[in-house]
Amino acid sequence: MNPQLYSNDAAWTCADLKDERWIYELETEQLRELYRAAKSLPDDETAWLDLTSTDFDLARLTPVFDRANRELERGRGFCLLRGIELRGDRDFAYRVNWVLALGLGNVIAQNANGEVIGAVEAVVQATDNGANTRGYVSNAELRFHCDGGDVASLLCVRQAPEGGMSALVSMISIHNTMLKECPHHLEVLYQGLKIFMRAEKGLDSAISEKPLPIFMPQDDGLLAFINLRLMELVYESQNENMPADKRAALDAFEEIAERPEHKFSFKLEPGDLLLTHNFTCMHKRSSFVDDPDPDKSRLMLRLWYNIPGGRVERIQAPDKRAGYFTQAPYVIKSS
């Protein structure tokens, strides 16, 4: 192991984001094109899964898709599309989300049920966030983590009246800081940790056979991936303590991520679509207080996609890029 400092755009800190080049305001004609395509989707949602971007006229949106994926792959590793009019309409939001996803890449399932669009909303209590309950279904704080797929897409339909702040951090900058301040922890993170896989439909909980490297140097830069909570659950699920060197390395990693110069916090507004590259950026969410009216409660739509020909394609086996298709993929628009 011979770690080096990285100085590309993906190694950003909060001071680098003041120009707001990461926000793409959609133009009127682009929005009209998007809405036409969304309304043209079949009423039978199962038919959506057979569509591709070539089934729509997306000529005005294509440059936006290309720019977004370039920023994700070769730039800062995240961007935000703004200006989508949803008016809290859940059904229309699913339609818009699907059209955008088809334009951006290859959608993969998020769980063993085959779900391709997940509703991020509070359906369990904050305290009910155990080994087999995914955190995004509660209103509890979500610690920094990466999702599945190359890119995590999050569309804000309705925001909570209090809390629910989003935050991003560059894992490349964390690496640089660790190299300067605590390089002894990098050896542990390069070797990696095993990861806990929660029980889902048809699958029991399990622990990965091999450690997952957190930092993965490439010829064209650094890739990284981590899920702090799932790495902790490997030991908690077996009533064991995490080895001291691993615990210290993860604690240092998280402490650096939470520093004000690294942690970029903001609040998504209705009509914002946040795209985050899972192999350069981590994301998190603060706890929130929801509106008691279920028709006004916080609702985000989560989707995972892969970038064809992207950097992650080189380091992942084809079966790992296929998502969780243990069941037939599906879309559910109902609450």
Residue pairs with C-beta under 8 A, 6 or more apart in sequence:
1 186
1 187
1 190
3 175
3 179
3 183
3 186
3 190
3 215
3 217
4 179
4 217
5 176
5 179
5 180
6 172
6 175
6 176
6 221
6 222
8 172
8 221
9 74
9 75
9 76
10 75
10 76
10 77
10 170
10 172
10 221
10 222
10 280
10 281
11 170
11 172
11 173
11 176
12 76
12 77
12 170
12 172
12 173
13 170
13 173
13 261
13 262
14 260
14 261
14 262
14 263
14 264
15 261
16 76
17 76
17 264
22 71
22 76
22 78
22 79
22 80
23 79
23 80
23 82
24 64
24 67
24 68
24 79
24 80
24 81
24 82
25 82
25 83
26 34
26 64
26 81
26 82
26 83
26 84
27 60
29 60
30 60
30 61
30 64
31 83
31 84
31 85
33 57
33 58
33 59
33 60
33 61
34 61
34 84
34 96
34 99
34 100
35 85
35 96
36 57
37 56
37 57
37 58
37 99
38 92
38 95
38 96
38 98
38 99
39 95
40 56
41 48
41 51
41 95
41 98
41 99
42 48
45 94
45 330
45 331
45 332
45 333
46 330
46 331
48 98
48 331
49 116
49 329
49 330
49 331
51 102
52 102
53 102
53 103
56 99
56 102
56 103
58 65
58 99
58 103
61 103
62 103
64 81
65 103
65 104
67 79
68 79
68 81
68 104
68 275
69 104
69 105
69 307
69 310
71 77
71 78
71 79
72 78
72 79
72 150
72 151
72 275
72 276
72 277
72 307
73 277
73 307
73 310
73 311
76 170
76 281
77 170
77 172
77 276
77 277
77 280
77 281
78 168
78 274
78 275
78 276
78 277
78 281
79 275
80 268
80 272
80 273
80 274
80 275
81 100
81 272
81 273
81 275
82 269
82 271
82 272
82 273
83 271
84 96
84 155
84 271
84 272
84 273
85 271
86 92
86 93
86 96
86 155
86 157
86 270
86 271
88 157
88 158
88 270
88 295
88 296
88 299
89 157
90 157
90 299
90 333
90 335
91 333
93 155
93 157
93 299
93 301
94 117
94 301
94 331
94 333
96 155
97 117
97 153
97 155
97 273
97 301
97 303
98 117
98 331
100 153
100 155
100 273
101 107
101 153
101 303
101 305
104 151
104 153
104 275
104 305
104 307
105 150
105 151
105 305
105 306
105 307
105 308
106 305
106 306
106 307
106 308
107 116
107 303
107 304
107 305
108 116
108 148
108 149
108 304
108 305
108 306
108 321
108 322
108 323
108 324
108 325
109 115
109 116
109 304
109 323
109 324
109 325
109 329
110 116
110 118
110 147
110 148
110 302
110 303
110 304
110 323
110 324
111 118
111 134
111 200
111 201
111 324
112 200
112 201
112 202
112 203
112 324
112 326
112 327
113 200
113 201
113 324
113 327
113 330
114 324
114 325
114 326
114 327
114 328
114 329
114 330
115 329
115 330
115 331
115 332
116 303
116 329
116 330
116 331
117 301
117 302
117 303
117 331
117 332
118 136
118 301
118 302
118 303
119 299
119 300
119 301
119 302
119 332
119 335
120 136
120 137
120 154
120 299
120 300
120 301
120 302
121 137
121 297
121 298
121 299
121 300
122 137
122 138
122 139
122 288
122 290
122 297
122 298
123 137
123 138
124 133
124 137
124 138
125 138
126 138
126 139
126 140
126 287
127 140
128 138
129 135
129 138
129 140
131 196
131 198
131 205
131 233
131 236
131 237
132 198
132 199
132 200
132 205
133 198
134 198
135 142
135 229
136 142
136 302
139 160
139 163
139 287
139 288
139 289
139 290
139 298
140 287
141 284
141 285
141 286
141 287
142 284
142 285
143 228
143 229
143 254
143 284
144 167
144 169
144 226
144 228
144 254
144 257
144 258
144 282
144 283
144 284
145 226
145 227
145 228
145 229
145 230
145 282
145 283
145 284
146 152
146 225
146 226
146 227
146 278
146 279
146 281
146 282
146 283
147 276
147 278
147 283
147 302
147 304
148 278
148 304
148 323
148 324
149 278
149 304
149 305
149 306
149 323
150 277
150 278
150 279
150 305
150 306
150 307
150 310
150 312
151 275
151 276
151 277
151 278
151 304
151 305
151 306
151 307
152 275
152 276
152 278
152 283
152 302
152 303
152 304
153 273
153 274
153 275
153 302
153 303
153 304
153 305
154 166
154 268
154 273
154 274
154 276
154 300
154 301
154 302
155 272
155 273
155 274
155 300
155 301
155 303
156 268
156 269
156 270
156 271
156 272
156 273
156 274
156 300
157 270
157 299
157 300
157 301
158 270
158 296
158 297
158 298
158 299
159 267
159 268
159 269
159 270
159 298
160 288
160 289
160 290
160 291
160 297
160 298
161 289
161 290
161 291
162 288
162 289
163 286
163 287
163 288
163 289
164 267
164 268
164 285
164 286
164 287
164 288
164 298
165 265
165 266
165 267
165 285
165 286
166 265
166 266
166 267
166 268
166 274
166 283
166 284
166 285
167 263
167 264
167 265
167 266
167 283
167 284
167 285
167 286
168 263
168 264
168 276
168 281
168 282
168 283
169 257
169 262
169 263
169 264
169 281
169 282
169 283
170 262
170 280
170 281
171 214
171 215
171 222
171 224
171 226
171 280
171 281
171 282
172 221
172 222
172 224
172 280
173 262
174 224
174 253
174 256
174 257
174 262
175 186
175 215
175 222
175 224
177 256
177 262
178 185
178 186
178 189
178 252
178 253
178 256
179 186
181 256
182 252
185 248
185 249
185 252
185 253
186 215
186 249
188 245
188 246
188 248
188 249
189 213
189 214
189 215
189 249
189 253
190 213
190 214
190 215
191 211
191 213
192 211
192 212
192 213
192 214
193 211
193 212
193 214
193 231
193 234
193 246
193 250
194 207
194 208
194 209
194 210
194 211
194 212
194 231
194 234
195 207
195 208
195 212
195 227
195 230
195 231
195 234
196 205
196 206
196 207
196 230
196 231
196 232
196 233
196 234
196 237
197 203
197 205
197 206
197 207
197 208
197 230
198 205
198 230
199 205
200 324
201 326
201 327
202 326
202 327
203 326
205 237
207 234
207 237
212 225
213 225
214 224
214 225
214 226
214 253
215 222
215 223
215 224
216 222
216 223
216 224
216 225
216 279
216 315
217 223
218 311
218 314
218 315
220 311
221 311
222 280
223 279
223 280
223 311
223 312
223 315
224 279
224 280
225 278
225 279
226 253
226 282
228 250
228 253
228 254
231 250
232 242
232 250
234 242
235 241
235 242
241 247
242 250
256 262
257 263
257 282
268 274
268 300
276 283
279 311
279 312
288 298
290 297
290 298
291 297
291 298
294 335
304 323
306 312
306 313
306 321
307 313
312 321
313 321
